[in-house]
Amino acid sequence: MASSPVDTQVLIVGGGIGGLTLAAILQRLDIPCIVLERSSTHTPVGAGISLAPNGLRMLDQLGIYEKVLAAGQKLRKVQIWRNDSQWNTLDWSPCEAKFGYPVMSMERHHFQRLLHEAAGGEEFVQYGAKVVDVIDNPSEPGVKVILDSGKEYRANMVVGADGIRSVVRRCLARDEGMKEANTIKFTGRVHMSGITEPLANLNSEHLGVANWMLYDHATLTTWPCHNNSQWFIGVAKSEDAVATDRSVWAKCTEDTINKVYGEGFHPFAESGKMSELVNKNQRILASNVFQETEFPSMSRGRVCLMGDAAHSMSSAFGQGGNMAIEDAAVLANLIQANRDSLDNAAPFLTEYSDMRCKRAQDVVKFSFRFILLHGAILPYGIGKLLRWLVYAFLPASTWLWYLQWLYGYQPTVDALGTPTKASK
């Protein structure tokens, strides 16, 4: 594009799940794009990830579903515990027959490697590219993106896929006249997670079994990953001062997590204690949980947002990554339909925002309400009673019936044809 006033057609800020998925789609559509990622290298991030039918269909269309199957684990059932007493077992295996795809868990960094390869690798993903400003002047060709190094890029459109502390979102908030550029606040809760090595004491009967642990002082869930490794996620109230300039703790050790969860019961530990699983971790981390207080639109002019940059949500039902994949599919469809007029992106980016806003808000609200139910954090003292009624007595068939609205919506990109699994 040497003779063009822009460096590329689509500039994606952020090399996370949403940004890499969009880049992978655009590669297959032969639409020029560049991904700018602030991290210096492609390093391990997070512990595990949950992939649901509403995201897996797009991954199938991209041709990486079989790789996800090989590296992940389908969810077969969920065991629900109140301390060391089992309340219920939900048979989740009918999910695949009902929705065409299962719910799966896998190591997060492995999944991001698959997306990184699908997006074209380092030829198209530029690391160490920290964006500090985005300027969309309608009178100038393309949107200007400025890095901390002083280097500038121009593109016909810019996609902010740079997470909850999105620089692109702050620029949109500034341009819309919002009072605060940083629109997130601390929730008072801490998120602790990790992924274990394969547990030698487990066998084939344990494959695909999740455990929801409802302790008196906190909640914790473990999700099955490849070869009986376990991804654990706990949420507890914070008792310490919070660094508001970052989310991830600078240092987290086994003792950090065991202080909260170590003495708790877990059915997959030979000793019966959760500390046994924590101490077999391959990677652990802790982070303060923030939430949005004020949202800009998902688009403004020739700039749009996707994933956590647009609609950060609780991790309670594992929908953050799936929603980013949904965003990528819907946005890519519109880019493909308007590929001959990408220098006039504002109208179809407004359409993208209109298409995604209600869906995103519905899932954010659902995720927030689910964490209130899961933690029995409900008014008038009814939290524990309602949680007991729902968790102890509702069968999996009722859960899956209700989740039709969530799992049944499976956006794909028309120009890429029928997903492989769906065509069989």
TITOR-827849 format. One line per field, with one value per residue (C-alpha): x, y negated, z negated; residue in three letters. Coordinates in Angstrom, 3 decimals, padded with zeros to 6 digits. Example, Ala and Ser with C-alpha at 12.3 -4.5 7.8 and 13.67 -1.06 7.14 Angstrom:
2
east = c(012.300	013.670)
north = c(004.500	001.060)
up = c(-007.800	-007.140)
code = c(Ala	Ser)
END
This chain:
424
east = c(000.000	003.003	000.985	-001.873	-002.314	-002.857	-000.519	-003.222	-006.959	-007.698	-005.505	-006.229	-004.995	-004.522	-003.342	-005.707	-008.500	-010.734	-007.946	-006.301	-009.623	-010.479	-007.004	-007.287	-010.614	-009.306	-006.297	-008.676	-010.711	-007.486	-008.151	-004.916	-004.593	-001.964	-002.189	-000.412	000.280	001.850	003.536	007.142	006.791	004.159	004.276	001.931	-001.159	-003.762	-004.450	-007.414	-010.256	-013.800	-015.035	-018.768	-020.920	-021.438	-017.667	-016.670	-018.643	-016.504	-013.341	-014.585	-015.029	-011.463	-010.227	-008.814	-011.662	-009.947	-006.804	-008.892	-010.449	-006.995	-005.661	-008.790	-011.415	-015.159	-017.305	-019.290	-020.754	-020.691	-020.529	-021.844	-020.552	-021.422	-018.204	-017.692	-021.338	-022.394	-025.600	-026.047	-024.494	-025.427	-025.058	-023.683	-023.024	-026.314	-024.974	-023.165	-026.202	-028.421	-026.171	-023.822	-020.767	-019.750	-018.500	-014.712	-011.834	-008.171	-004.920	-005.291	-001.834	-002.096	-005.350	-003.777	-000.901	-003.442	-005.030	-001.605	-000.696	-004.075	-003.578	-000.298	002.146	004.710	004.474	001.192	001.332	003.755	004.913	006.207	003.808	002.296	-000.464	-000.809	-003.306	-005.882	-006.901	-009.823	-009.984	-012.716	-010.916	-007.794	-007.294	-007.417	-007.286	-003.937	-002.543	000.457	002.852	004.901	007.968	006.569	005.901	002.580	000.261	-002.737	-005.580	-009.004	-010.434	-009.139	-010.413	-009.787	-009.311	-006.953	-008.790	-010.415	-007.850	-008.249	-006.378	-008.680	-011.734	-010.233	-009.705	-013.340	-014.445	-012.352	-013.815	-017.345	-016.705	-016.931	-015.763	-013.329	-010.996	-010.619	-014.148	-013.528	-013.757	-012.624	-015.364	-013.807	-013.091	-009.988	-009.789	-007.272	-006.660	-004.228	-003.873	-002.449	-000.306	-002.231	-003.360	-001.958	-004.553	-007.403	-008.544	-010.903	-013.960	-012.776	-012.241	-014.615	-015.857	-016.065	-016.512	-018.247	-017.077	-019.268	-017.265	-018.501	-015.981	-015.506	-016.347	-014.090	-014.636	-012.386	-012.756	-011.398	-008.602	-006.478	-005.425	-007.075	-005.259	-007.522	-008.105	-009.177	-010.780	-011.644	-013.274	-012.988	-013.323	-010.166	-008.744	-005.780	-005.175	-005.639	-003.322	-005.700	-003.204	-003.168	-005.250	-002.786	-000.835	002.898	003.530	001.345	002.546	000.959	000.813	-001.192	-003.916	-003.699	-004.255	-007.778	-008.592	-005.978	-008.006	-011.139	-012.365	-011.903	-012.999	-010.052	-007.392	-006.114	-005.810	-009.217	-007.725	-007.611	-003.995	-002.940	-004.226	-002.828	000.628	000.587	000.095	001.837	000.891	-000.967	-002.019	-004.142	-005.868	-008.163	-011.579	-012.712	-015.956	-017.173	-018.921	-019.563	-019.445	-018.771	-020.476	-018.923	-018.066	-017.374	-016.491	-013.914	-013.019	-014.768	-014.330	-014.581	-014.122	-013.294	-012.507	-016.223	-017.974	-015.854	-017.704	-017.419	-015.636	-018.426	-019.811	-016.699	-018.182	-015.547	-013.542	-016.620	-018.111	-014.863	-015.079	-018.711	-017.671	-014.966	-017.408	-020.053	-017.506	-015.700	-018.991	-019.559	-015.972	-016.303	-019.634	-018.076	-014.567	-014.744	-015.533	-013.412	-012.287	-015.845	-016.082	-018.145	-021.619	-021.037	-019.182	-022.316	-024.261	-021.821	-022.372	-026.147	-025.956	-023.751	-024.846	-027.953	-026.407	-023.313	-025.337	-027.522	-024.493	-022.788	-025.931	-026.316	-022.696	-023.072	-026.337	-024.826	-021.940	-024.456	-026.303	-023.089	-021.850	-025.297	-024.963	-028.653	-030.825	-033.177	-031.092	-032.489	-029.139	-028.298	-031.856	-032.201	-028.760	-029.621	-032.925	-031.305	-028.096	-029.440	-032.652	-032.570	-031.548	-029.083	-031.919	-033.396	-030.034	-029.507	-033.067	-032.485	-029.076	-030.596	-030.449	-026.714	-025.360	-027.828	-026.518	-023.445	-022.308	-019.987	-018.635	-020.743	-017.848	-015.898	-018.511	-019.991	-018.032	-016.394	-018.335	-021.656	-021.042	-020.548)
north = c(000.000	-002.270	-004.711	-004.890	-007.596	-004.783	-002.046	000.620	001.007	002.195	001.420	003.599	002.349	005.340	008.886	010.699	013.085	010.604	008.857	012.076	013.634	010.602	010.616	014.329	013.744	010.774	012.820	015.352	012.571	011.066	007.720	005.995	005.528	004.963	005.881	003.616	005.371	003.494	006.594	006.996	010.704	013.406	014.414	016.633	014.765	015.981	019.576	021.142	020.190	021.436	021.787	022.185	022.950	019.237	018.874	022.332	022.151	019.222	021.083	024.063	021.810	020.559	024.156	024.355	026.213	029.586	028.145	026.802	030.250	031.851	029.380	028.862	030.844	031.049	030.425	033.579	032.720	030.214	031.284	028.679	028.696	026.754	027.039	030.842	031.811	032.516	030.770	031.838	033.190	031.566	033.726	031.286	033.823	033.070	029.557	030.626	032.367	029.404	026.586	028.333	027.636	028.422	026.209	026.637	025.561	025.312	023.620	019.996	019.399	022.488	021.107	017.719	019.442	021.079	017.695	016.079	018.621	018.215	014.433	014.771	014.683	011.935	010.935	009.216	008.910	006.202	006.561	003.760	001.344	-000.691	-002.963	-006.296	-008.159	-007.645	-010.679	-010.477	-013.767	-013.465	-015.945	-013.769	-010.469	-007.598	-007.446	-008.303	-006.014	-007.234	-004.950	-005.882	-005.720	-008.555	-006.296	-006.851	-004.626	-005.463	-003.126	-003.398	-002.126	-001.332	001.441	001.160	004.691	003.694	004.935	003.439	000.630	-000.174	-003.229	-003.326	-003.429	-006.280	-008.218	-007.679	-008.723	-011.881	-012.683	-012.154	-014.584	-012.078	-013.383	-010.549	-008.903	-005.842	-004.493	-001.458	-001.061	001.581	004.020	004.931	008.475	010.403	012.997	015.821	018.437	021.031	024.193	027.415	030.089	033.290	034.896	038.432	039.574	039.006	041.351	041.424	041.119	037.658	036.312	033.469	033.016	029.495	028.713	025.661	025.193	022.984	022.330	020.313	017.526	017.603	019.458	021.416	023.375	025.883	026.634	029.751	029.242	031.598	034.887	034.102	030.856	028.436	024.725	023.127	019.734	018.229	014.957	013.478	010.100	008.018	007.144	005.124	001.799	001.843	000.515	-001.334	-001.645	002.076	005.210	008.124	008.430	007.963	011.134	014.135	017.364	020.618	019.175	016.206	018.510	021.121	018.420	018.064	021.496	023.953	025.508	025.786	029.224	030.438	033.897	034.265	033.829	037.051	035.201	033.606	030.104	027.522	026.667	029.938	028.695	025.194	026.599	028.572	025.444	024.702	021.021	018.913	015.293	012.923	009.766	007.114	007.172	003.909	003.049	000.331	-002.759	-004.555	-003.174	-005.077	-003.832	-000.783	-003.042	-006.651	-007.745	-005.366	-003.778	-000.906	001.276	005.007	007.537	006.276	002.837	002.513	004.678	006.012	008.527	010.891	014.167	016.017	017.809	017.700	015.519	012.796	014.588	015.905	012.423	011.130	013.896	012.952	009.310	010.347	012.389	009.651	006.925	009.006	009.638	005.899	005.227	007.857	006.431	002.940	003.883	001.607	-001.438	-000.976	-004.593	-005.422	-003.092	-005.238	-004.151	-000.404	-000.782	-002.485	000.509	002.811	000.918	001.122	004.869	005.659	003.296	005.073	008.539	007.361	005.644	008.718	010.981	008.506	008.326	012.095	012.579	010.059	011.612	015.078	014.072	012.622	015.946	017.972	015.984	015.759	011.962	011.056	008.592	009.351	012.343	014.595	015.306	018.590	019.922	019.076	020.469	023.721	024.066	023.411	025.359	028.325	029.002	027.649	030.409	029.796	029.917	026.765	025.001	025.885	024.875	021.468	021.045	021.285	017.469	017.527	020.651	020.708	017.490	018.482	015.756	016.660	014.913	015.553	015.300	018.098	020.769	023.469	024.436	027.857	029.524	028.158	029.543	033.134)
up = c(000.000	000.694	002.830	000.324	-002.349	-004.863	-006.084	-006.143	-005.800	-009.346	-012.353	-015.380	-018.752	-021.058	-020.384	-022.722	-021.822	-020.014	-018.122	-016.977	-015.958	-013.833	-012.290	-011.493	-009.741	-007.763	-006.642	-005.103	-003.487	-002.058	-003.734	-004.855	-008.596	-011.291	-014.969	-017.474	-020.799	-023.709	-025.214	-024.113	-023.230	-022.874	-026.547	-028.623	-029.783	-032.277	-033.230	-031.431	-029.149	-028.642	-025.052	-024.449	-021.384	-020.647	-020.111	-018.886	-015.650	-014.464	-015.486	-013.471	-010.457	-010.929	-010.802	-014.335	-016.067	-015.716	-017.291	-020.165	-020.611	-020.739	-023.318	-025.414	-027.267	-026.725	-029.788	-030.659	-034.034	-036.858	-040.505	-042.951	-046.526	-049.656	-051.660	-051.639	-050.971	-047.386	-046.414	-042.817	-039.603	-036.289	-033.190	-030.603	-027.855	-025.948	-025.254	-022.067	-020.595	-021.435	-020.214	-017.779	-019.920	-023.510	-026.308	-026.541	-028.767	-027.850	-028.797	-027.778	-026.373	-024.155	-022.759	-022.102	-020.279	-017.965	-017.262	-016.838	-014.156	-012.448	-012.400	-010.509	-013.412	-013.867	-010.214	-011.050	-014.872	-015.989	-019.602	-021.804	-020.083	-022.925	-021.638	-023.454	-021.270	-018.541	-016.466	-014.058	-012.174	-009.500	-007.276	-007.097	-005.240	-007.700	-011.482	-013.095	-015.802	-017.794	-019.708	-022.768	-020.542	-018.439	-015.480	-013.714	-011.708	-009.589	-008.697	-007.141	-010.410	-013.899	-016.157	-019.889	-021.208	-024.003	-027.086	-030.146	-030.433	-026.747	-025.496	-022.468	-024.719	-026.707	-023.492	-022.530	-026.020	-025.693	-022.290	-023.612	-026.455	-029.311	-032.675	-033.350	-030.862	-033.103	-033.510	-035.714	-039.482	-041.957	-042.985	-046.324	-045.151	-044.169	-041.416	-041.988	-039.335	-038.064	-036.060	-037.436	-035.916	-034.985	-038.241	-038.438	-040.981	-038.491	-035.715	-032.741	-034.994	-036.045	-032.512	-031.741	-035.316	-036.757	-040.443	-041.873	-045.458	-047.657	-050.808	-053.760	-053.152	-049.364	-046.146	-043.825	-040.631	-038.906	-035.220	-033.476	-030.969	-028.876	-030.485	-033.846	-034.496	-036.359	-035.837	-039.109	-039.645	-043.009	-044.002	-047.479	-049.176	-049.280	-052.672	-051.411	-049.732	-045.969	-043.276	-040.975	-038.126	-037.363	-037.833	-037.981	-041.206	-040.792	-042.792	-043.551	-045.173	-046.278	-049.802	-048.488	-047.193	-049.933	-052.539	-051.136	-049.698	-050.908	-053.732	-051.600	-050.524	-046.970	-045.744	-043.329	-046.013	-047.589	-050.883	-050.400	-050.603	-047.828	-048.710	-047.068	-043.702	-044.169	-044.910	-041.637	-039.553	-036.268	-036.445	-039.001	-039.215	-041.260	-040.112	-041.493	-039.839	-038.274	-036.522	-034.194	-035.530	-032.255	-028.709	-025.508	-022.378	-020.708	-017.763	-016.966	-013.456	-011.995	-015.347	-017.129	-020.206	-020.776	-023.570	-027.061	-025.651	-024.839	-027.428	-030.271	-032.395	-035.305	-034.589	-036.412	-033.340	-031.162	-028.414	-028.021	-025.334	-023.558	-023.328	-021.804	-019.188	-018.498	-018.044	-015.589	-013.494	-013.295	-012.573	-009.928	-008.119	-007.860	-006.779	-004.046	-002.871	-002.655	-001.547	001.496	-000.653	-003.774	-003.452	-004.570	-007.548	-009.909	-008.677	-008.954	-012.263	-013.590	-012.303	-014.114	-017.355	-016.949	-016.249	-019.240	-022.014	-023.283	-023.028	-024.894	-027.594	-028.054	-028.543	-030.882	-033.015	-032.993	-034.040	-036.866	-038.084	-037.946	-040.194	-042.657	-042.662	-042.828	-045.808	-047.437	-047.331	-047.101	-049.056	-051.943	-053.023	-050.283	-048.581	-050.276	-049.999	-046.310	-045.502	-047.296	-045.406	-042.008	-042.518	-044.445	-042.518	-038.956	-036.485	-033.656	-031.132	-032.688	-032.627	-028.952	-028.070	-029.630	-027.940	-024.454	-024.219	-025.010	-023.317	-020.434	-018.883	-016.855	-014.432	-011.552	-008.458	-005.364	-002.892	-004.616	-003.918	-006.133	-009.266	-008.949	-011.784	-010.564	-007.061	-008.285)
code = c(Met	Ala	Ser	Ser	Pro	Val	Asp	Thr	Gln	Val	Leu	Ile	Val	Gly	Gly	Gly	Ile	Gly	Gly	Leu	Thr	Leu	Ala	Ala	Ile	Leu	Gln	Arg	Leu	Asp	Ile	Pro	Cys	Ile	Val	Leu	Glu	Arg	Ser	Ser	Thr	His	Thr	Pro	Val	Gly	Ala	Gly	Ile	Ser	Leu	Ala	Pro	Asn	Gly	Leu	Arg	Met	Leu	Asp	Gln	Leu	Gly	Ile	Tyr	Glu	Lys	Val	Leu	Ala	Ala	Gly	Gln	Lys	Leu	Arg	Lys	Val	Gln	Ile	Trp	Arg	Asn	Asp	Ser	Gln	Trp	Asn	Thr	Leu	Asp	Trp	Ser	Pro	Cys	Glu	Ala	Lys	Phe	Gly	Tyr	Pro	Val	Met	Ser	Met	Glu	Arg	His	His	Phe	Gln	Arg	Leu	Leu	His	Glu	Ala	Ala	Gly	Gly	Glu	Glu	Phe	Val	Gln	Tyr	Gly	Ala	Lys	Val	Val	Asp	Val	Ile	Asp	Asn	Pro	Ser	Glu	Pro	Gly	Val	Lys	Val	Ile	Leu	Asp	Ser	Gly	Lys	Glu	Tyr	Arg	Ala	Asn	Met	Val	Val	Gly	Ala	Asp	Gly	Ile	Arg	Ser	Val	Val	Arg	Arg	Cys	Leu	Ala	Arg	Asp	Glu	Gly	Met	Lys	Glu	Ala	Asn	Thr	Ile	Lys	Phe	Thr	Gly	Arg	Val	His	Met	Ser	Gly	Ile	Thr	Glu	Pro	Leu	Ala	Asn	Leu	Asn	Ser	Glu	His	Leu	Gly	Val	Ala	Asn	Trp	Met	Leu	Tyr	Asp	His	Ala	Thr	Leu	Thr	Thr	Trp	Pro	Cys	His	Asn	Asn	Ser	Gln	Trp	Phe	Ile	Gly	Val	Ala	Lys	Ser	Glu	Asp	Ala	Val	Ala	Thr	Asp	Arg	Ser	Val	Trp	Ala	Lys	Cys	Thr	Glu	Asp	Thr	Ile	Asn	Lys	Val	Tyr	Gly	Glu	Gly	Phe	His	Pro	Phe	Ala	Glu	Ser	Gly	Lys	Met	Ser	Glu	Leu	Val	Asn	Lys	Asn	Gln	Arg	Ile	Leu	Ala	Ser	Asn	Val	Phe	Gln	Glu	Thr	Glu	Phe	Pro	Ser	Met	Ser	Arg	Gly	Arg	Val	Cys	Leu	Met	Gly	Asp	Ala	Ala	His	Ser	Met	Ser	Ser	Ala	Phe	Gly	Gln	Gly	Gly	Asn	Met	Ala	Ile	Glu	Asp	Ala	Ala	Val	Leu	Ala	Asn	Leu	Ile	Gln	Ala	Asn	Arg	Asp	Ser	Leu	Asp	Asn	Ala	Ala	Pro	Phe	Leu	Thr	Glu	Tyr	Ser	Asp	Met	Arg	Cys	Lys	Arg	Ala	Gln	Asp	Val	Val	Lys	Phe	Ser	Phe	Arg	Phe	Ile	Leu	Leu	His	Gly	Ala	Ile	Leu	Pro	Tyr	Gly	Ile	Gly	Lys	Leu	Leu	Arg	Trp	Leu	Val	Tyr	Ala	Phe	Leu	Pro	Ala	Ser	Thr	Trp	Leu	Trp	Tyr	Leu	Gln	Trp	Leu	Tyr	Gly	Tyr	Gln	Pro	Thr	Val	Asp	Ala	Leu	Gly	Thr	Pro	Thr	Lys	Ala	Ser	Lys)
END
